[in-house]
Amino acid sequence: MPDHREPLFEEVFGAGLFAETGPAGHSPLSAAEVFADVADQAVGAHVDSGERPVRFDGDTSDLPAEACWALQELVAAPHLSDRNKHHWPAVLQYEDLLRSRLSELGLILEINREYRYAFTRQAQDPSPRSRTILRSRTLSLAASALALYLYQQYVLAPDEPVVETADMIDHMLAYKRADDTDEAGFVKKVRAAINALDDAAIIKPIKGTSRYIVYGVITSILNAQQVQALHERYTAIARGEAPAGVDDGEAADA
């Protein structure tokens, strides 16, 4: 009898699917594969006025205020894009300085100039004295499958990456097992997955509507080859087949 429990994200999309693994909730990042080597698409003129005003009592930074604020955003926010008309130009202008300051914290700056976003990721420092600054999160199985759909929608229309809640639910219903008669329960899981991707700053609700904006950072979580591999894996689950690498006799929480 097939095992119909819902496997964990780590079981389905973890070790064995790809040669390398990155932080939970993220695929391995490769500058050659993920980030296009294209010309800078700067927004507006340089932001440095040449002045170094003191921002607060005790401020000893030798960086301009714009670079300091961009640095804070890169550490505190999941990512930033060219939609941010203040921080994005500062990131492009002070890239080398910001990259150096982040490196001091054991963080690596990633900038995607094709889709115009930036974020930081934790460096893999083997020293026992190294501290983890950024905390990764693990996506549920439903959230990871929904991320495949969002990736495809973003690539199709990167200039207007908007999705309807109803379309996300309809797409996910195609993955519901034929013997699963609890459609309401399944839709509840899909809505929880939507909320998880919202919390992870992969999508953002458009106020007063049932639509969401898809952030370009989705392209750093998945690349085209991984989308195909994950689609095949999740389709196998929908057919009731146990995914490769899962021990049917092993119990696990959903």
C-alpha positions as CSV (number, residue, x, y, z in Angstrom):
1,M,0.0,0.0,0.0
2,P,1.5,3.4,-1.0
3,D,2.6,5.7,1.7
4,H,0.3,8.7,1.6
5,R,1.8,10.8,4.3
6,E,3.0,14.2,3.2
7,P,6.8,14.1,3.2
8,L,8.9,16.9,4.5
9,F,10.6,19.4,2.2
10,E,14.0,18.1,3.3
11,E,13.0,14.5,2.3
12,V,11.8,15.5,-1.1
13,F,14.0,18.3,-2.2
14,G,17.0,17.7,0.1
15,A,20.2,15.6,-0.2
16,G,20.4,13.5,-3.3
17,L,18.4,15.8,-5.6
18,F,21.3,18.1,-6.3
19,A,25.0,17.6,-6.0
20,E,25.3,20.5,-3.5
21,T,23.0,22.0,-0.9
22,G,22.7,25.5,0.2
23,P,20.9,27.2,3.2
24,A,17.4,25.8,3.9
25,G,14.8,27.3,1.6
26,H,17.4,28.3,-1.0
27,S,19.0,26.4,-3.8
28,P,22.8,26.5,-4.1
29,L,23.9,29.8,-5.5
30,S,26.4,29.9,-8.4
31,A,27.4,33.3,-9.8
32,A,27.9,31.7,-13.2
33,E,24.5,29.9,-13.3
34,V,22.2,32.2,-11.4
35,F,23.5,35.8,-11.9
36,A,23.7,37.1,-15.4
37,D,26.8,39.0,-16.3
38,V,25.2,42.0,-17.9
39,A,25.7,45.8,-17.8
40,D,24.6,47.8,-14.7
41,Q,21.1,49.2,-14.9
42,A,21.6,52.0,-12.6
43,V,18.6,54.1,-11.6
44,G,19.2,57.8,-11.8
45,A,22.5,59.6,-11.1
46,H,25.0,58.8,-8.4
47,V,23.6,59.5,-5.0
48,D,26.7,60.7,-3.2
49,S,26.5,64.4,-2.6
50,G,30.1,64.5,-1.4
51,E,29.1,65.5,2.1
52,R,29.5,63.3,5.2
53,P,26.9,64.6,7.7
54,V,26.9,63.0,11.1
55,R,23.8,60.8,11.3
56,F,23.6,60.5,15.1
57,D,25.6,61.2,18.2
58,G,28.7,58.9,18.1
59,D,28.7,58.3,14.4
60,T,32.2,57.5,13.3
61,S,31.5,55.9,9.9
62,D,33.6,57.2,7.0
63,L,30.9,56.1,4.5
64,P,28.3,58.4,3.1
65,A,24.9,58.2,4.7
66,E,23.3,56.6,1.6
67,A,25.8,53.7,1.8
68,C,25.2,53.2,5.5
69,W,21.4,53.1,5.0
70,A,21.8,50.7,2.1
71,L,24.1,48.5,4.2
72,Q,21.5,48.4,7.0
73,E,18.8,47.4,4.5
74,L,21.0,44.6,3.1
75,V,21.4,43.1,6.6
76,A,17.9,43.6,7.9
77,A,15.7,43.0,4.9
78,P,15.4,39.7,2.9
79,H,16.3,41.5,-0.3
80,L,16.0,44.9,-2.0
81,S,15.2,45.7,-5.7
82,D,15.2,48.6,-8.1
83,R,11.7,49.4,-6.8
84,N,13.5,51.0,-3.9
85,K,14.6,54.2,-5.4
86,H,16.8,55.2,-2.5
87,H,18.7,52.0,-1.7
88,W,19.1,50.4,-5.1
89,P,21.2,53.3,-6.6
90,A,23.4,53.3,-3.5
91,V,24.0,49.6,-3.8
92,L,25.2,50.0,-7.4
93,Q,27.4,53.0,-6.6
94,Y,29.0,51.6,-3.4
95,E,29.0,47.9,-4.4
96,D,32.7,47.3,-3.6
97,L,32.5,49.1,-0.2
98,L,29.3,47.3,0.8
99,R,30.6,44.0,-0.3
100,S,33.7,44.5,1.9
101,R,31.7,45.6,5.0
102,L,29.4,42.7,4.6
103,S,32.3,40.3,4.2
104,E,33.6,41.5,7.6
105,L,30.3,40.0,9.1
106,G,30.7,36.8,7.2
107,L,28.1,37.7,4.6
108,I,28.2,37.7,0.8
109,L,26.5,40.3,-1.3
110,E,24.7,38.9,-4.4
111,I,23.5,41.4,-7.1
112,N,21.4,40.3,-10.0
113,R,21.5,43.0,-12.6
114,E,19.2,41.2,-15.1
115,Y,16.3,41.2,-12.7
116,R,17.6,44.1,-10.6
117,Y,17.7,42.9,-7.0
118,A,20.3,42.3,-4.3
119,F,20.5,40.3,-1.1
120,T,23.0,38.9,1.3
121,R,23.7,35.3,2.1
122,Q,25.6,33.6,4.9
123,A,29.2,32.7,3.9
124,Q,30.3,29.1,4.8
125,D,33.2,30.1,7.2
126,P,34.6,26.8,8.7
127,S,36.2,28.6,11.6
128,P,34.6,27.6,15.0
129,R,34.7,31.2,16.0
130,S,32.5,32.3,13.1
131,R,29.0,33.4,14.0
132,T,25.9,33.0,11.9
133,I,24.3,36.4,11.3
134,L,21.5,35.3,8.9
135,R,18.9,32.6,9.8
136,S,17.6,30.5,6.9
137,R,14.1,29.1,6.8
138,T,12.8,25.8,5.4
139,L,9.8,25.9,3.0
140,S,7.0,23.4,3.3
141,L,6.4,20.9,0.5
142,A,3.3,22.9,-0.7
143,A,5.3,26.2,-0.5
144,S,8.1,24.8,-2.6
145,A,5.7,23.5,-5.2
146,L,4.0,26.9,-5.3
147,A,7.4,28.5,-5.8
148,L,7.8,26.6,-9.0
149,Y,4.6,28.2,-10.4
150,L,5.7,31.7,-9.2
151,Y,9.1,31.2,-10.9
152,Q,7.4,30.3,-14.2
153,Q,5.1,33.3,-14.0
154,Y,7.9,35.7,-13.2
155,V,10.0,34.5,-16.1
156,L,7.1,34.9,-18.4
157,A,6.4,38.5,-17.4
158,P,9.3,40.0,-15.3
159,D,8.1,43.6,-16.0
160,E,4.6,42.9,-14.6
161,P,5.0,39.8,-12.2
162,V,1.5,39.8,-10.7
163,V,-0.5,36.6,-9.8
164,E,-4.0,36.1,-8.6
165,T,-4.7,34.0,-5.5
166,A,-7.3,32.0,-7.4
167,D,-4.8,31.1,-10.1
168,M,-2.3,29.9,-7.4
169,I,-5.0,27.7,-5.8
170,D,-6.1,26.3,-9.2
171,H,-2.6,25.5,-10.2
172,M,-1.9,23.7,-6.9
173,L,-5.2,21.7,-7.2
174,A,-3.7,19.9,-10.2
175,Y,-1.2,18.3,-7.7
176,K,-3.9,17.0,-5.4
177,R,-3.9,13.2,-5.2
178,A,-6.8,11.5,-6.8
179,D,-7.7,9.7,-3.6
180,D,-7.7,13.0,-1.6
181,T,-11.3,14.0,-1.2
182,D,-10.7,16.8,1.3
183,E,-10.5,19.7,-1.1
184,A,-11.1,22.3,1.6
185,G,-8.2,20.9,3.6
186,F,-6.0,21.0,0.6
187,V,-6.9,24.6,-0.2
188,K,-6.1,25.5,3.4
189,K,-2.6,24.1,2.9
190,V,-2.2,26.1,-0.3
191,R,-3.3,29.3,1.5
192,A,-0.8,28.5,4.3
193,A,1.9,28.1,1.6
194,I,1.0,31.5,0.1
195,N,1.4,33.1,3.5
196,A,4.7,31.4,4.0
197,L,6.0,32.8,0.7
198,D,4.7,36.2,1.8
199,D,6.5,35.9,5.1
200,A,9.7,35.0,3.2
201,A,9.4,38.2,1.1
202,I,9.1,36.2,-2.1
203,I,5.7,37.6,-2.9
204,K,3.9,40.7,-1.6
205,P,0.1,41.3,-1.5
206,I,-1.3,44.2,-3.4
207,K,-3.4,46.2,-1.0
208,G,-7.2,46.0,-1.6
209,T,-6.9,43.1,-4.1
210,S,-6.5,39.3,-4.1
211,R,-3.3,39.7,-6.2
212,Y,0.4,39.4,-5.3
213,I,3.6,40.8,-6.8
214,V,6.3,38.2,-7.3
215,Y,9.8,39.5,-6.4
216,G,12.7,38.9,-8.8
217,V,14.5,37.1,-6.0
218,I,12.5,34.0,-6.9
219,T,15.1,33.5,-9.7
220,S,17.8,33.0,-7.1
221,I,15.9,30.3,-5.3
222,L,15.3,28.2,-8.4
223,N,17.0,28.0,-11.8
224,A,15.5,26.4,-14.9
225,Q,17.1,23.0,-14.3
226,Q,16.0,22.8,-10.8
227,V,12.4,23.9,-11.7
228,Q,12.2,20.9,-14.1
229,A,13.6,18.5,-11.5
230,L,11.3,19.7,-8.7
231,H,8.3,19.6,-11.0
232,E,9.0,16.0,-11.9
233,R,9.4,15.1,-8.2
234,Y,6.2,16.8,-7.1
235,T,4.2,15.3,-10.0
236,A,5.3,11.9,-8.8
237,I,4.0,12.6,-5.3
238,A,0.6,13.7,-6.8
239,R,0.4,10.3,-8.6
240,G,0.9,8.6,-5.2
241,E,4.4,7.5,-5.9
242,A,6.9,7.7,-3.0
243,P,9.7,10.1,-4.0
244,A,13.2,8.8,-4.4
245,G,15.2,8.9,-1.2
246,V,12.2,8.6,1.1
247,D,12.1,5.6,3.5
248,D,8.4,4.5,3.5
249,G,8.8,3.1,6.9
250,E,10.2,6.3,8.4
251,A,7.6,8.5,10.3
252,A,7.9,12.2,10.1
253,D,5.8,15.3,10.9
254,A,4.4,17.2,7.9
